[in-house]
Amino acid sequence: MNPGGINGRGTVYLVGAGPGAPDLLTLRAAELLKRADIVFHDALVHPETLALAVNAEKVAVGKRCGRHSTAQRFINKRLVDAARIHRVVVRLKGGDPLLFGRAQEEIDALQAAGIPCEIVPGITAALAVAAELKVPLTQRGVARNVVLTTPRVGQDERGSDWAAGIHAGNTAVVYMGAGMAAAVAKELRARGVPADTPVAVVENASLPSRSDRWCTVGTLAETVAAAGPVAGPALIVIGEVLRRAQQCATFTPAGAQNFHEAAVQAGR
């Protein structure tokens, strides 16, 4: 054990692990992992990223949809307790800590206990997806804003108007929505998003196992269903910014064919 920091308290660092690929980790994040005494990490953090914490105790506290996960209040308590023993405590979160990462609950708990905390940003999955598709999320004359949203609601949360602000002039990136593709498509259509609006569903962005599924709002539900269960983290990107890339994409539900042919077969 290392002695605590000032007044016997260490510092808790909420660190973004990025979208998955270890080489997309920031230099500051990598340095903190090397210095860490203990690391509380999400389920989807890459093993090579965790391996940077050579001297740290590693504690899995990840949350996975449909699987047993650690209660947030327990994570909060573990962070506070660890900071009273260790000097450098890392809470390693997938993507960026401040985007769909339940960071506020942890910040509140640490501040209430008088524990110093710092945030180390990470590359969120939306930006990794855009980079791999080579599609800017904003384009002059096409989309001037981006909506990052999720339809997923936790057990302790009320339902939210997740689709607010999504319309034909925006780019939307839906986190944790691939497993609810039919409901997502239905809500988008109810909001007036045209059925032929381009969509890309990208799984395991930044990793060698990445897969892309191209469709439209009107064919989103059947496209995701036809591909089978989503094995890794997936994002749904929606908007006209995808139009050019969509026309060049290969769509393979049953053999190679371009997106236009697939859309026609789907009855677009």
N, C-alpha and C positions, 0 to 999 in steps of 0.2 A: 504494500500500500504506500502511496505517496501522501505526504501531509497535505492538508487542504490549503486553499489560498488565503487571502486576507481574512482575518477573524475565523479561521478554520473552515472557510468555504472555498471550494474550487469554482471554476467557471464551466457552465454548460454551453456548448456550441451546437446550435441547430444547423446542420450542414447538408447542403444539397448534393446528392450523389449523381445528379444528372439523369439522362434518359435510359442509361443502361451500359453503354460502352465505357469501360474503365478509362480510356484515353480522353474522354470528354469531361473528366473530373477537373475542377479548377486546381491551380497550383496551391492555393491557400487550403483548400479542402484536403489535398494530399498531405500537406505538411502537418495539419492538425491530426490526421489519422496516424501519422508516424509518432506523434507526441502523446497520443491518447492513452489514458490509463484504463478506460472502459468505453465501449462503443455499444450503444443501443441502436439496432439497425432494423430497417424495414425488410420485408420478406423478399423483395425483388432486387435488392442490391447485389451487384455482380460479385462473385467470389474473389475475383482479382482485385476489386476495389477493397473488399474487406481485408484482403491479405496485406494491404499497406499498413494496417494497424498491427504491426509486428509484436508490440509489447502489451497490447490491450486485451482485457477480458471482453469477449463478444457475447452480447445478449440479443437474441432475436425477439422483437416485439412487433412484428409486422401484422398488417391487417390485409386479409384476402377475402374478396367477396365469396360468400357461401362456405367459408372455412372457419375453423376455430381461430380466434384472434385474441390479442391481449386487450383488456379493457383500458380505455384511455386514462381513467383515474389511477389505475395501477401503474401505467407508464409514468404519469406525472409524479407519483410517489417515489418510484425507483430513481428518477432523475434527481429529485431533491435529496434523497438519501445518499446517492452516489456522490453528489457534490460536497457532502459533508465528510467524505472519506478521501476522495481523489481530487487532484489538482485540475486535470483536463478530462472532462466528460463530453463525449461526442454523441449527439443524437443524429444519426445518419438517415436521411429521408430520400426517397426516390424523387428525381426531378428537382424542383425548387421547394424549399421548406414552406414558403409562404403561399403556395398555390395548391389547394386541395390537400394540404398536409397536416391539418389539425394543429398547426403551430400555435394558434392563439391560446388554446387550452394549456399548452405546455409553458408558454411565456407567462401566462397569468399565474400558474402554480409556482413557477420559479420566482417571480417577482414577489408574490405573497410570502414566500419563505425567505426572502432576502438573498436569493442566490443570483449572482451575476450571470447574464446570458448574452450571447452574441449570435448573430445570424450570418451564415456564409451561403450566398446565393448559389444555385445550380442551374444548369440548362434544363428548362422544362420540356416535356415531351412534344408539345406543339411546335416548338422551334426546331427540334431534331427532325420531326416529320417533314416540316417545310423544307429543311435543308436537303433531306434525302430525296424528296420529290422534285427538288429544284423549282419550287413554286413559292414566290413571295406571298405572305399572307395579306399584305396590302399591295395594291397595284394602282398606279395613277389612272384615273378614269374608270376603274373597275370596282375597287373596294378601298374605302378610306378608314375603316375600323375593323377590329377583330373582337369577337365575343368568345371568351373562354368560359365554358359552363359544364355542368354535370347534372344529369337527372337523378343521380344516386342520392338517396336520403338515408342517413343513419338512424339507428333505433331511437336516439334521443333528440331527433330533429323533426320539425314540422315539415310538411310538404312545401316546396318552394316553386316559384314561377321561373323555372330554369331556362325556358325558351324566350323569356322577355328580351327584346332587342334584336332577335334574329329575324332578318328579312333579306330580300333579294340583293340588297346593296351591301351586305356585310359578308365577311368571312366568319364562319363559326367553327370552333373546334370543341368537340364534345368528348370530355373525359369520362371514363368508366360507363360508357353507354352502349358498347357493342353487344353486351348481353341483353340489352333492352331495345334492340334495333327496331322492332316493330312499333313499340310505343314511341320511340324517338321520331320515326318517320310519320306516324299518325299526328303527333303534336306539331311537327313542322308544317305538314299540309294544312292543319287547322289554323296555323298562323299565317297562311297565305304564301308560304314558300313554294314556288313552282315545282311541279313534279319532275321537270327535266333539269333541275339544278344539279350540277355535278357534285359527286361525293367520292371521297377516297377513304377507305377503312384500312388503317395501317397498324399492323401488329408487330411488336418487338422492334420498334424504331431504334436505329443505331446499332443493332446486333446482326450477326450473320444470318440469324433465323428470321429476319424481317420478311413479312409478306404484305402485299398490297392488293386490295380488292377495289376495283373501280365500278361505280354504278351511278345511279341518280337517287334523288330523294324518293321518287316513285318506285324504285326497284331495290331500295336499301334493305328492307326486311327480308326479301327472298334471296338477295345476294349473300347476306350474312348467314341465313339459314342453310343455303346450299353448300357453303364452305365448311359447315360443321362447327363444333364448339370452339370458342376462342381460347387458345392455350396460354397466351401471354397477354401482357397489357396492350390494349388497342385503343386507338383514337379514331374518331369520325370527323373528317374535315369536310366542310360544306361550303360551297360558294363558287361564283363565277371565275375566281382566280384560278380554279382548277381546269377550266375549259380547254386550254391549249394542251396541257399535259395529258388530259383525259383523251383527247383525240389521237395522241401518239402512244397511249398505253396499250399493253397487251392484257387481255382478259381471258382467263382460262378455266371456265367451269367444266368444260369437256373438250379439251384440246385448244390449241392456240388460235385465238381470233381477236381482232381488234375490238375496242370498246363499242364502236358504232354498231358493228354486227351483233354484239351481245345485247345491246340495248334494243335493237330491232326485234331480236328473238324474244326478249322479255316483254314485248308488247308496248314499248315506250311510244 
